[in-house]
């Protein structure tokens, strides 16, 4: 996992790029937990933010890179007023945002829960087309309790 | 604790004991252990007191085990779940779906 733009010039609380290997998720969770605690989030919210970022990264690994462990994922976190803004960038095939919808939780079946967690925990989330046209950008925002 | 997944027999149950952080890196192992247990025993419990984190892939393994057991009229439940597990089950609205037991005695029919 490597840091991007580190130093005084970077205003990001987190700016790291890592390979799409599931073994990297534990370090990503630790980093998000640390930064969320530093920003004054409650223990409950920290747990939810950690889960949501982990799920978003796992979705990229499984559905974007289809298990290929060499894909790049960039995670950025910034604080804007009382809000935490997460930005996840990948270079996988572009997703059709219209096809990415939370499922009905009244159905008890395995799979598909990650997006529900994102939708439940975050105040806003959306896909954005990257400026250079490659891959995907997932933006997620949550107000600090 | 990094990860733990072991199976034992106790009090008439096949108990899959899980610990550590359950995520995409090894949830397939948990899934296999649960399905093996469900396929070979009439009553299965997944013990989760030492699980410090679980993601949706881990939850999916539990759901699949539960559904497989139910289809074969076998007993399936969760034993001594940790607070992080309970929080994720509540978020997924599955806390009212799984039989959840605090103790082995409470799991006896």
Boltz contact constraints between the chains, C-beta under 6 A:
constraints:
  - contact:
      token1: [A, 22]
      token2: [B, 24]
      max_distance: 6.0
  - contact:
      token1: [A, 22]
      token2: [B, 25]
      max_distance: 6.0
  - contact:
      token1: [A, 23]
      token2: [B, 25]
      max_distance: 6.0
  - contact:
      token1: [A, 25]
      token2: [B, 23]
      max_distance: 6.0
  - contact:
      token1: [A, 54]
      token2: [B, 55]
      max_distance: 6.0
  - contact:
      token1: [A, 55]
      token2: [B, 56]
      max_distance: 6.0
  - contact:
      token1: [A, 58]
      token2: [B, 24]
      max_distance: 6.0
  - contact:
      token1: [A, 105]
      token2: [B, 93]
      max_distance: 6.0
  - contact:
      token1: [A, 108]
      token2: [B, 97]
      max_distance: 6.0
  - contact:
      token1: [A, 110]
      token2: [B, 60]
      max_distance: 6.0
  - contact:
      token1: [A, 110]
      token2: [B, 63]
      max_distance: 6.0
  - contact:
      token1: [A, 110]
      token2: [B, 64]
      max_distance: 6.0
  - contact:
      token1: [A, 111]
      token2: [B, 60]
      max_distance: 6.0
  - contact:
      token1: [A, 113]
      token2: [B, 56]
      max_distance: 6.0
  - contact:
      token1: [A, 113]
      token2: [B, 59]
      max_distance: 6.0
  - contact:
      token1: [A, 113]
      token2: [B, 92]
      max_distance: 6.0
  - contact:
      token1: [A, 114]
      token2: [B, 56]
      max_distance: 6.0
